[in-house]
């Protein structure tokens, strides 16, 4: 990796920040191998699955409180 640039602090301006972020993502895209991207994707899926199956229903149950009687009746019919 001979095209490294010296560190520059994160800009305060939103437009400069978007350009700064885009440059860093482009650098990641150029320098990471396909197997590294695959490993990152598997890691994201492994982390997202328990959140989707456990945390989100728990949060919804906490917000809504008890299950409405209509939903309970439909579930009993199934």
Phi and psi in radians as a Rosetta constraint file:
Dihedral C 1 N 2 CA 2 C 2 CIRCULARHARMONIC -1.553 0.35
Dihedral N 2 CA 2 C 2 N 3 CIRCULARHARMONIC -0.149 0.35
Dihedral C 2 N 3 CA 3 C 3 CIRCULARHARMONIC -1.712 0.35
Dihedral N 3 CA 3 C 3 N 4 CIRCULARHARMONIC 0.566 0.35
Dihedral C 3 N 4 CA 4 C 4 CIRCULARHARMONIC -1.271 0.35
Dihedral N 4 CA 4 C 4 N 5 CIRCULARHARMONIC 2.520 0.35
Dihedral C 4 N 5 CA 5 C 5 CIRCULARHARMONIC -1.936 0.35
Dihedral N 5 CA 5 C 5 N 6 CIRCULARHARMONIC 2.665 0.35
Dihedral C 5 N 6 CA 6 C 6 CIRCULARHARMONIC -1.115 0.35
Dihedral N 6 CA 6 C 6 N 7 CIRCULARHARMONIC 2.675 0.35
Dihedral C 6 N 7 CA 7 C 7 CIRCULARHARMONIC -1.103 0.35
Dihedral N 7 CA 7 C 7 N 8 CIRCULARHARMONIC 2.333 0.35
Dihedral C 7 N 8 CA 8 C 8 CIRCULARHARMONIC -2.153 0.35
Dihedral N 8 CA 8 C 8 N 9 CIRCULARHARMONIC 2.404 0.35
Dihedral C 8 N 9 CA 9 C 9 CIRCULARHARMONIC -1.129 0.35
Dihedral N 9 CA 9 C 9 N 10 CIRCULARHARMONIC 2.748 0.35
Dihedral C 9 N 10 CA 10 C 10 CIRCULARHARMONIC -1.150 0.35
Dihedral N 10 CA 10 C 10 N 11 CIRCULARHARMONIC 2.228 0.35
Dihedral C 10 N 11 CA 11 C 11 CIRCULARHARMONIC -1.200 0.35
Dihedral N 11 CA 11 C 11 N 12 CIRCULARHARMONIC 2.694 0.35
Dihedral C 11 N 12 CA 12 C 12 CIRCULARHARMONIC -1.492 0.35
Dihedral N 12 CA 12 C 12 N 13 CIRCULARHARMONIC -0.605 0.35
Dihedral C 12 N 13 CA 13 C 13 CIRCULARHARMONIC -1.159 0.35
Dihedral N 13 CA 13 C 13 N 14 CIRCULARHARMONIC 2.437 0.35
Dihedral C 13 N 14 CA 14 C 14 CIRCULARHARMONIC -1.129 0.35
Dihedral N 14 CA 14 C 14 N 15 CIRCULARHARMONIC -0.709 0.35
Dihedral C 14 N 15 CA 15 C 15 CIRCULARHARMONIC -1.159 0.35
Dihedral N 15 CA 15 C 15 N 16 CIRCULARHARMONIC -0.732 0.35
Dihedral C 15 N 16 CA 16 C 16 CIRCULARHARMONIC -1.143 0.35
Dihedral N 16 CA 16 C 16 N 17 CIRCULARHARMONIC -0.641 0.35
Dihedral C 16 N 17 CA 17 C 17 CIRCULARHARMONIC -1.117 0.35
Dihedral N 17 CA 17 C 17 N 18 CIRCULARHARMONIC -0.719 0.35
Dihedral C 17 N 18 CA 18 C 18 CIRCULARHARMONIC -1.084 0.35
Dihedral N 18 CA 18 C 18 N 19 CIRCULARHARMONIC -0.729 0.35
Dihedral C 18 N 19 CA 19 C 19 CIRCULARHARMONIC -1.153 0.35
Dihedral N 19 CA 19 C 19 N 20 CIRCULARHARMONIC -0.705 0.35
Dihedral C 19 N 20 CA 20 C 20 CIRCULARHARMONIC -1.071 0.35
Dihedral N 20 CA 20 C 20 N 21 CIRCULARHARMONIC -0.813 0.35
Dihedral C 20 N 21 CA 21 C 21 CIRCULARHARMONIC -1.144 0.35
Dihedral N 21 CA 21 C 21 N 22 CIRCULARHARMONIC -0.753 0.35
Dihedral C 21 N 22 CA 22 C 22 CIRCULARHARMONIC -1.074 0.35
Dihedral N 22 CA 22 C 22 N 23 CIRCULARHARMONIC -0.712 0.35
Dihedral C 22 N 23 CA 23 C 23 CIRCULARHARMONIC -1.114 0.35
Dihedral N 23 CA 23 C 23 N 24 CIRCULARHARMONIC -0.672 0.35
Dihedral C 23 N 24 CA 24 C 24 CIRCULARHARMONIC -1.223 0.35
Dihedral N 24 CA 24 C 24 N 25 CIRCULARHARMONIC -0.677 0.35
Dihedral C 24 N 25 CA 25 C 25 CIRCULARHARMONIC -1.165 0.35
Dihedral N 25 CA 25 C 25 N 26 CIRCULARHARMONIC -0.702 0.35
Dihedral C 25 N 26 CA 26 C 26 CIRCULARHARMONIC -1.086 0.35
Dihedral N 26 CA 26 C 26 N 27 CIRCULARHARMONIC -0.683 0.35
Dihedral C 26 N 27 CA 27 C 27 CIRCULARHARMONIC -1.130 0.35
Dihedral N 27 CA 27 C 27 N 28 CIRCULARHARMONIC -0.711 0.35
Dihedral C 27 N 28 CA 28 C 28 CIRCULARHARMONIC -1.085 0.35
Dihedral N 28 CA 28 C 28 N 29 CIRCULARHARMONIC -0.736 0.35
Dihedral C 28 N 29 CA 29 C 29 CIRCULARHARMONIC -1.092 0.35
Dihedral N 29 CA 29 C 29 N 30 CIRCULARHARMONIC -0.650 0.35
Dihedral C 29 N 30 CA 30 C 30 CIRCULARHARMONIC -1.284 0.35
Dihedral N 30 CA 30 C 30 N 31 CIRCULARHARMONIC -0.582 0.35
Dihedral C 30 N 31 CA 31 C 31 CIRCULARHARMONIC -1.845 0.35
Dihedral N 31 CA 31 C 31 N 32 CIRCULARHARMONIC -0.167 0.35
Dihedral C 31 N 32 CA 32 C 32 CIRCULARHARMONIC -1.694 0.35
Dihedral N 32 CA 32 C 32 N 33 CIRCULARHARMONIC 2.427 0.35
Dihedral C 32 N 33 CA 33 C 33 CIRCULARHARMONIC -1.381 0.35
Dihedral N 33 CA 33 C 33 N 34 CIRCULARHARMONIC 2.944 0.35
Dihedral C 33 N 34 CA 34 C 34 CIRCULARHARMONIC -1.124 0.35
Dihedral N 34 CA 34 C 34 N 35 CIRCULARHARMONIC -0.640 0.35
Dihedral C 34 N 35 CA 35 C 35 CIRCULARHARMONIC -1.167 0.35
Dihedral N 35 CA 35 C 35 N 36 CIRCULARHARMONIC -0.571 0.35
Dihedral C 35 N 36 CA 36 C 36 CIRCULARHARMONIC -1.192 0.35
Dihedral N 36 CA 36 C 36 N 37 CIRCULARHARMONIC -0.725 0.35
Dihedral C 36 N 37 CA 37 C 37 CIRCULARHARMONIC -1.117 0.35
Dihedral N 37 CA 37 C 37 N 38 CIRCULARHARMONIC -0.682 0.35
Dihedral C 37 N 38 CA 38 C 38 CIRCULARHARMONIC -1.132 0.35
Dihedral N 38 CA 38 C 38 N 39 CIRCULARHARMONIC -0.731 0.35
Dihedral C 38 N 39 CA 39 C 39 CIRCULARHARMONIC -1.094 0.35
Dihedral N 39 CA 39 C 39 N 40 CIRCULARHARMONIC -0.696 0.35
Dihedral C 39 N 40 CA 40 C 40 CIRCULARHARMONIC -1.143 0.35
Dihedral N 40 CA 40 C 40 N 41 CIRCULARHARMONIC -0.696 0.35
Dihedral C 40 N 41 CA 41 C 41 CIRCULARHARMONIC -1.138 0.35
Dihedral N 41 CA 41 C 41 N 42 CIRCULARHARMONIC -0.740 0.35
Dihedral C 41 N 42 CA 42 C 42 CIRCULARHARMONIC -1.108 0.35
Dihedral N 42 CA 42 C 42 N 43 CIRCULARHARMONIC -0.701 0.35
Dihedral C 42 N 43 CA 43 C 43 CIRCULARHARMONIC -1.097 0.35
Dihedral N 43 CA 43 C 43 N 44 CIRCULARHARMONIC -0.738 0.35
Dihedral C 43 N 44 CA 44 C 44 CIRCULARHARMONIC -1.107 0.35
Dihedral N 44 CA 44 C 44 N 45 CIRCULARHARMONIC -0.740 0.35
Dihedral C 44 N 45 CA 45 C 45 CIRCULARHARMONIC -1.140 0.35
Dihedral N 45 CA 45 C 45 N 46 CIRCULARHARMONIC -0.737 0.35
Dihedral C 45 N 46 CA 46 C 46 CIRCULARHARMONIC -1.130 0.35
Dihedral N 46 CA 46 C 46 N 47 CIRCULARHARMONIC -0.535 0.35
Dihedral C 46 N 47 CA 47 C 47 CIRCULARHARMONIC -1.431 0.35
Dihedral N 47 CA 47 C 47 N 48 CIRCULARHARMONIC -0.598 0.35
Dihedral C 47 N 48 CA 48 C 48 CIRCULARHARMONIC -1.325 0.35
Dihedral N 48 CA 48 C 48 N 49 CIRCULARHARMONIC -0.539 0.35
Dihedral C 48 N 49 CA 49 C 49 CIRCULARHARMONIC -1.070 0.35
Dihedral N 49 CA 49 C 49 N 50 CIRCULARHARMONIC -0.905 0.35
Dihedral C 49 N 50 CA 50 C 50 CIRCULARHARMONIC -1.125 0.35
Dihedral N 50 CA 50 C 50 N 51 CIRCULARHARMONIC -0.552 0.35
Dihedral C 50 N 51 CA 51 C 51 CIRCULARHARMONIC -1.133 0.35
Dihedral N 51 CA 51 C 51 N 52 CIRCULARHARMONIC -0.764 0.35
Dihedral C 51 N 52 CA 52 C 52 CIRCULARHARMONIC -1.218 0.35
Dihedral N 52 CA 52 C 52 N 53 CIRCULARHARMONIC -0.589 0.35
Dihedral C 52 N 53 CA 53 C 53 CIRCULARHARMONIC -1.560 0.35
Dihedral N 53 CA 53 C 53 N 54 CIRCULARHARMONIC -0.431 0.35
Dihedral C 53 N 54 CA 54 C 54 CIRCULARHARMONIC -2.059 0.35
Dihedral N 54 CA 54 C 54 N 55 CIRCULARHARMONIC -0.971 0.35
Dihedral C 54 N 55 CA 55 C 55 CIRCULARHARMONIC -1.215 0.35
Dihedral N 55 CA 55 C 55 N 56 CIRCULARHARMONIC -0.796 0.35
Dihedral C 55 N 56 CA 56 C 56 CIRCULARHARMONIC -1.102 0.35
Dihedral N 56 CA 56 C 56 N 57 CIRCULARHARMONIC -0.826 0.35
Dihedral C 56 N 57 CA 57 C 57 CIRCULARHARMONIC -1.083 0.35
Dihedral N 57 CA 57 C 57 N 58 CIRCULARHARMONIC -0.625 0.35
Dihedral C 57 N 58 CA 58 C 58 CIRCULARHARMONIC -1.136 0.35
Dihedral N 58 CA 58 C 58 N 59 CIRCULARHARMONIC -0.709 0.35
Dihedral C 58 N 59 CA 59 C 59 CIRCULARHARMONIC -1.141 0.35
Dihedral N 59 CA 59 C 59 N 60 CIRCULARHARMONIC -0.791 0.35
Dihedral C 59 N 60 CA 60 C 60 CIRCULARHARMONIC -1.095 0.35
Dihedral N 60 CA 60 C 60 N 61 CIRCULARHARMONIC -0.692 0.35
Dihedral C 60 N 61 CA 61 C 61 CIRCULARHARMONIC -1.129 0.35
Dihedral N 61 CA 61 C 61 N 62 CIRCULARHARMONIC -0.670 0.35
Dihedral C 61 N 62 CA 62 C 62 CIRCULARHARMONIC -1.168 0.35
Dihedral N 62 CA 62 C 62 N 63 CIRCULARHARMONIC -0.626 0.35
Dihedral C 62 N 63 CA 63 C 63 CIRCULARHARMONIC -1.289 0.35
Dihedral N 63 CA 63 C 63 N 64 CIRCULARHARMONIC -0.811 0.35
Dihedral C 63 N 64 CA 64 C 64 CIRCULARHARMONIC -1.480 0.35
Dihedral N 64 CA 64 C 64 N 65 CIRCULARHARMONIC -0.259 0.35
Dihedral C 64 N 65 CA 65 C 65 CIRCULARHARMONIC 1.352 0.35
Dihedral N 65 CA 65 C 65 N 66 CIRCULARHARMONIC -2.154 0.35
Dihedral C 65 N 66 CA 66 C 66 CIRCULARHARMONIC -1.471 0.35
Dihedral N 66 CA 66 C 66 N 67 CIRCULARHARMONIC 2.786 0.35
Dihedral C 66 N 67 CA 67 C 67 CIRCULARHARMONIC -1.296 0.35
Dihedral N 67 CA 67 C 67 N 68 CIRCULARHARMONIC 2.316 0.35
Dihedral C 67 N 68 CA 68 C 68 CIRCULARHARMONIC -1.048 0.35
Dihedral N 68 CA 68 C 68 N 69 CIRCULARHARMONIC 2.631 0.35
Dihedral C 68 N 69 CA 69 C 69 CIRCULARHARMONIC -1.079 0.35
Dihedral N 69 CA 69 C 69 N 70 CIRCULARHARMONIC -0.595 0.35
Dihedral C 69 N 70 CA 70 C 70 CIRCULARHARMONIC -1.103 0.35
Dihedral N 70 CA 70 C 70 N 71 CIRCULARHARMONIC -0.756 0.35
Dihedral C 70 N 71 CA 71 C 71 CIRCULARHARMONIC -1.131 0.35
Dihedral N 71 CA 71 C 71 N 72 CIRCULARHARMONIC -0.733 0.35
Dihedral C 71 N 72 CA 72 C 72 CIRCULARHARMONIC -1.082 0.35
Dihedral N 72 CA 72 C 72 N 73 CIRCULARHARMONIC -0.703 0.35
Dihedral C 72 N 73 CA 73 C 73 CIRCULARHARMONIC -1.139 0.35
Dihedral N 73 CA 73 C 73 N 74 CIRCULARHARMONIC -0.768 0.35
Dihedral C 73 N 74 CA 74 C 74 CIRCULARHARMONIC -1.104 0.35
Dihedral N 74 CA 74 C 74 N 75 CIRCULARHARMONIC -0.747 0.35
Dihedral C 74 N 75 CA 75 C 75 CIRCULARHARMONIC -1.124 0.35
Dihedral N 75 CA 75 C 75 N 76 CIRCULARHARMONIC -0.614 0.35
Dihedral C 75 N 76 CA 76 C 76 CIRCULARHARMONIC -1.198 0.35
Dihedral N 76 CA 76 C 76 N 77 CIRCULARHARMONIC -0.567 0.35
Dihedral C 76 N 77 CA 77 C 77 CIRCULARHARMONIC -1.215 0.35
Dihedral N 77 CA 77 C 77 N 78 CIRCULARHARMONIC -0.527 0.35
